[in-house]
């Protein structure tokens, strides 16, 4: 008996079906690409490392994560290039000619790498946020900035596909990355002002150095969208030449318009009175805890517990009737005017250590400043308070040393921006040797004298220091000379 196998005729798939099948195949290959996963891990690691030491604000986090997303974009550029040039390397062109999907359809199928890149960018963004927990960014969340971290990797993947279709050689991908890096860094180092168009061609939104000032970040997002649409349209040119060329030109014009609008709405000069309204006392969020008033910038109230942890050990040592200094947060500018005239006040900046020694350093700085402010060595209305003064012989210097020793035992904290010597340290040892409550009761009875730099309130406790003459007026600054970091007697 003879068996004859009949050949089953199967209809060739339509170009659309073949394109979809090819897109699914490219998606599976991309998800299994080691370049994608290495780039993602490196992006997350860099973003977390750059935000590891400082408590994040939304601006600093978005800048760090944005630069990290450029690393992911570079990895996806190489992955997209390898995918796009696969059917044109190693003699594969003859085989691909028999496929039902031509070059145009294959280009369209390769666009599946773009949404994969965007999804990967979103995952990396969320991973960085989660890895920084329990710290959560403070400040104002800009909804126009976050999407840029998704678009940047998508642009990288699209550029990789475009380069891969034109230059399928294996070396073309890394060379394209080098060229792109050179072009991008030219946008940073060539311009000399924030209003330059070239400055805004840099894909990552810069940190706003003037707190609260509005920025045209929406135009920056539209600029990146225009770039992405232009590259995607160029990839689609073999499939629909006329439509793709028209879409590419329109997208380029739109991106150029958006970046010009961003540059036009960025002021050349930001005047201090414009910034002042965002950091003025009425714009701050103030809370009172244990008689200490904490005033944070808008969106920064989550940091008040950290300030309390540093200030309250000193505040609890102050007499019941003593004024407890307020804590006011400032940004890059300071008007040097207290919120309440005549009331002690200290300032804290818009950065804070996040973990380990960095957090400890921030706490130590605030504790030292708070103790010095409590005894009157540091004053907000003193324009020269950045310079150290001579606190030798003054009993309030000894009290500040005792407060620091009691608030942070064993840490050996020093009084900031105040010069003193062994005599003051030995006097503080005399106070330390006495019972804590005895010293507190004595300070409560003589607190007004403690605040007087010429008084000797600690004489009854065995402190024999003699204060120097206290100048009535601050020493004049020399004309035409560099101002020294040291000044005369603390007033």
N, C-alpha and C positions, 0 to 999 in steps of 0.2 A: 504494500500500500504506500502510495506517495502522498506526503502531506505538503501542501503548498501554503506558505504564510502569505496572507494578503496584506498588502501595504495600506495602512490606515492614513488617509489623507486628512490632515489637520489644517484648518485655515490659518494663514499667517496673522499674527496679532496686529491690531491697528497701531499706527504710530503713537496715538495717545496712550494706549495700553502698554506699549513697549516703553514709553517714556516714564510712566508711573512705576513699572516694574524696575526699570533702571534706577529711578530715584530711591526706591526701597532698598535696592542692593547697595547704592552708594551710602545711604543712611546707616545700614548695618556695618559697612566697612568703616565709616567714620566713627561710630560708637566703639568699635574695636581698635581704633588707631592708638598706638602708644603715645604718639605726639599729642593727641588731644588730652589724654589723661595726665601726662607729664606736665603739659602746659597748665592744666587746671590746678594740679597740686602746687606747682610753683607759684601760680598767681595767688592762690589762697595763702600760701606760706609767706609770700612777700607782703601781701596786704596786712596780714595779722602781725608780722614782725615790725612793720613800720608804724603800727598803731599800738604796739605792745606796752611801751613804757609810759605813755601819757593817756590820761582819761580822754576818750575821743569826743570831739564835737562833730556835728554832721558835716561841717566844712572840711575839717582835717581828715575825717574818715573817707569822705567822697574823693578827696584829692589822692589819698594813699591808695584806695581801692581803684581809682581811675588809672593811675600809673601802672598798677598791677594788672589791670585789664588790658593794657597795651601789650604786656608780656603774653597774655592769652591770645591777643590778636595776632601777634607774631607767630605763635605756635600754630594757630589755625590757618594762617597764610601758607605756611609750609605744608600743612596737612591738605589744604584745599588745592595747592599746586600739584602735589603728588596724585591726588584723585583726578584732577583735570587732565593731566598729561599721561595717565595710565594707558589709554588706548592709542597713544602715539609714540610709545617707546618700545624698544626691543622688537621691532617689526610687527607690531600688533595692528597696524593700519589696514593691512589686507584682510584680516579677520573681521575687523569692525565694519568694513564696507558691506558685509553680507547681513548685518543686523537690520531689522526693520526701522530702527530709529537712526536717522542721519545725524551729522554733526550738530545741526541746530537743535534737534531734540535732546541730544546728549548734553549740550550746554544747559538747556532748561532743566534737565534732570539733576545736574550738578548743583543747581541752586538750593537743593535740599540741605546743603552744608550751611547755608545762611541761617535758617531758623535753628538748626542744631547749635551753631555758634552763639546765637542770642540766648538760647536756653542754658547753655553752659555758662555764659556770662552771668545770668541771673542766679544760677546755683552757686557760683563762686562768690557773688555778692552776699547772698544769704549765709553762706558758710562762714565768711569773715565776721559777719554780725554775731553769729551764734558762738563762734570760738572766742570772741571778746567778752562774752557774758561772765559775770553779772554786770559788768560795765555796759552801759547803753549810751549812745551818743546824745549829747545835750545840744542846746541851741535850736535854731530854726531849721526844720527839714524843708529842703527845696525840692518840690516834686518834679522840677524840670531837669535837675542834675542827675538823679538816680537812673533814669532811662539811658543816659549817655553811657553808663557802664555796661549796658546790654548791647548798645549799638556798636561800640568800638570793636568788640570781638567779631561781630557780624561783618563789619567792614573788612577786617583782616581776612576772614574766610572768603569773602567775595573777591577781594583783590587777588588772593591766591588762585582762585578759579580762573580769573581773567588772565593772569600771567601764565598759568598752566596751559591754557588753550593756545596762547601765542608762542610761548617758549617752553616746550615740554621737557627740556633737559633737566636732569636731576639737580644740577648746580644752580639753576635759575631761581629756585625757591629761596635758598639761603641768601643769594645775591640780592633778590628783591627785598628781603628783610633788611639787609645792610643799607640799601638805598633808601628805604622808607625811614629807617632810624635817622639817617643823615638829614633827610628833608625835614623831619619833625623837629629835630634839635635845632635846625636852622631857624625855625619859627620861634624858638625860645631865646636864642642868643643874639640874633641879628637885631630885633627891635629894641628900642631904648625907652619906650613908654607903654603904659597899659592901654592907651587908646589906639595903638597901632593895629592895623588889620592883620599883619603877620602874627602878632601876639595871639590873636583870637583864632588863628588857624590851628593852634595846638589843640588836640582833641579833648584834653582834660580841663575841666573848669578849675581855675586857680582859686586859692583861698582868698577870701575877702579880708584885706588888712584893715578896713574901716568898719568896725562892728555895726551891724544893723543897716548899713547903706544898701538900698536895693540894687540888684544887678540884672542885666538883661540875659539871664541864663536860658530863657525860652528861645531866644534867637540862636543860641549856641546849639541847643538840641535840634532845631530845624536845620541848621547848617550841616550837622552830622547826618540827619535823615536825607538831606539832599545829596550828600556824597554817597551814601549807601544806594540810593535809587539810581544815581548816575552809573555806578559800577555794575549794578544788577542789569540795567538797561543795556550797557555795553556787552555784557555776557550774552544777552538774548539777541544780539544783532544777526547772527546766522539764521535764526528762526524767523525773525520778522524784521528785515533790514530797515525799512523806512520808519516804522513805528519805533523801533529801538533807537535809531539815530535821533529822532525827534524827542523822545523821552530823555535821552542822555543830555541833549543840549538844554532842554528845559530844566532838568535837575541841576546841571552845572550852574545855570543862571540863577536858579532859586538859592542854591548854596552860597553863591557869591553875594546875592542880595542879603541873605540872612547874616552872613559874617560882617558885611558892611554896616548893617543896622546895629549889630552888637557893638562894633567899634564906635559907631556914632553915639550910642547911648551910654558909653563908658566915659565918665568925665576925665579930662586931662588932670584936673586938680580937684581934690576934695578938701573943702575948707573945714576948719575945726568946728565952726558953729553949726555946720550941717551934721557932723558926727555927734555933737554934744547932745542933741535932742534924743538920741538913741541910748545914751549912757547917763543922762541926767537923773537926779534922785527920783523924780516922778515917774521915770520909765523903768525903775528897778523893782524887783519883787522882793519885798522885805518881810522877814519873819523874826519873831522874838522868842528866844529860848533861854530860860534861866537868867533873865535880865540882860542878855546880850542880843543886840539887834544885828541880824545878818541881812544884807541887801545884795541880791544876786542880779546879774544881767538877765534879760528876758530869755527864758528857756534853760537857765543854769541852776534852778533851785534844787535840782537833784544833788548838787555838790554841797549843799549846806550841812548835811550830816558829817561830811569829811572835815569841814571847817570847825564844826562843834567839837569833834573828837580832838582837835588840836588846841582849841582856845579854852574850852571849859575847865581843863585841869588848872589853868592859871586863874580863870575867872572865879572859881570856887574858893581860892585862897585870898581873894581881895576882901577887905572889910565890908560889912553889910551896907554901910552908907556910901561906899566908894563908887564912883562912876565906872561902869564897865564899858570899855571901848567898843564902839560899833565896828562891824567889819563890812566894808564896801568893796564890791568887785569892780574892777576897771578893765578896760581893754587896752588898745595900743596907745590911747591918749588919756591924760589925767589933768583935770582942771585945777587940782591942788586946793580945792575949796571944800571944807567939811559940809556934810549934809545938814548938821546942826551946829551953828557957830558956837564955839566955846565948849563943845562936848568932844571928848577924846574919840578918835576914829583912826582905824588903820585900813590899809588897802590890801587886796589880794588880786592876783592876776587871773587871766582866762586860761591858764594851764594848771594841771594838777597831775601828780604822779599816779600811775594806775596800779602798780603792783610792786611788792618787794621794796628794795632800797629806794626806788624812785618815789613811791608813795610815802615812805618814811622821810625822805628829804623834804617833800612838800609839807608834811606835818611839822617837821622840825622848824622850817622857815617861819611858818605861821605862828607857832608857839613862841619862838624868840621875838618876833615882831610884836606879838600881843603883849608879852611881858614888858618890853621896852616902851610900848605905847601906854600901858597902864600906869607907869611911874613918870611919864612925861618926857622920856628921852627921845622919843619919836613923835612928831606932830604932823598932821596932814597939811597944815597951812605953812609949814616950813619948806620953802622952795629949794633949800639946800640939804634936805634930809637924805639925799643920796650920798652925801659926803660924810665921812666919819668925824665925830667930834670927840673932845677930850673929856671923859667922865671921871677922871681921877679925883679922888678925895670926896666926891659927892656920895651922900648916903643913899640916894635913890639908885645909884649903880649897884650898891651892895644888896639892896632890896630886890632889884631885878635878878641878880645872880641867885638869891635865895629862892625867889619864885620859880625860876627855871629848874633849880635843883629839886624842889619839892614836886613840881609838875612832871618832871622827867628824871626820876632818880637814876643816878649812875651814868647818865649820858654825857655829862660834862658840857652842857650847852653854854654858849657864850652870848653876851648881849650884843645884838647886831649894831653895826655902824657906830660903835662906841669904843674908844680907846681907854684902857685902864691897865693896872699892873698887879704885882703880887700883893700889894697892901689891900687892895679891894678883894682879891680872892681870899686872903687870910681873914678879912672881916666877915666874908660870907661863911667861912668855916666856923667862926665864932657863933653866928646865928644858927648854923646847922647843928652845932653841939647842944643847943638849948632845946627844950621841948617845943614841939611844933605849935601847940596851942598857946604857949606863953608868948611866942613871937607874934602869932596872929593877934592876940589881945593887945599887945603893945602897938602893933601897926594900926589897929583899929582906933586906938586912943590918940595916935599921933599922925594920922594919914595926911592931913593938910601939910604938916611939916615934911613928910616924906616927899611930897610933890614940890617942895621948895628946894631948889638946888643949893641954896646957901645955908640951909638949916642942918642941925645935927640931931635928928630924932632918935638915932640908935645909940647915943652916948650911954643911956641907962642900961643898955644890953652889953656894954663892954666894947663898943666900936669907938676907936679913938681917932678916926680920920677927921681931918680939918678941910672943909671945902675951900677951893680957891676963890678969888674974887670973880663974880659973875658979871660979864659985860651986859650993859643995858641994851646995846644995839648989836646986831650982827656985824661981823667984820666985813669991811668993803672988799669987793672983788678987784683985783689988779687989772688995770686997763691994758689991753693989748697983749696979755699973757694967758697961757693955758691955766685953767682953773685946777688947782690941786684937789686930789681926792680927800685930803685931810684939811680940817679947819680947826678953829680954836676951841675954847671951853664950851661944853654943852650948856646952852641957855635954858 
